[in-house]
Amino acid sequence: MAEVVDGEFTAFVHERGDALLRVAYALAGSQHGAEDLLQNALAKAYARWPRIRGDAEPYVKRILYHDQVSRWRLRSHRAEVPVAVLPERAVQRDLGQDSDLRLLLRDALRRLPPRQRAVLILRYLEDMSVEETAAALGCRAGTVASQASRALAKLRELVPALDELTTFQEAP
């Protein structure tokens, strides 16, 4: 029985691991944070694997969302790390290519507060409704709407080219 569970879980991770890592990266904002977040979520899913019915991906994504919200609430994850020399950042000026816009958007998303970033990821990347997003984050629908509105306004401020190239619609 244990070999069957191990085989099913391993196949799931091989099949959906990259997609789950992208979601974790969008939530955490860094490669190391994403890897830690996903590893923790997969460990929790493995412990409950025999009881997971149907598609396991939504279950694991929900663990990712809840774990990230828990991280935000812990002070240790909000602490700044002092460095001796600040890194230089390249300024992207040419927005004509999609890769440049993606890099600008990625950097802008990283500058958003974690809750706003999570709302945008769930609403627009995961294509969840306001109610589904609220349930996943454990908050009210009004909070989701206000966080999405603030996050989109901040993104437009940080990346003005978004208004010209794409349209974000704040769905009800």
Secondary structure, 3 states (H helix, E strand, C coil): CHHHHHHHHHHHHHHHHHHHHHHHHHHHCCHHHHHHHHHHHHHHHHHCHHHCCCCCHHHHHHHHHHHHHHHHHCHHHCCCCCCCCCCCCCCCCCCCCHHHHHHHHHHHHHHCCHHHHHHHHHHHHCCCCHHHHHHHHCCCHHHHHHHHHHHHHHHHHHCCHHHHHCCCCCCC
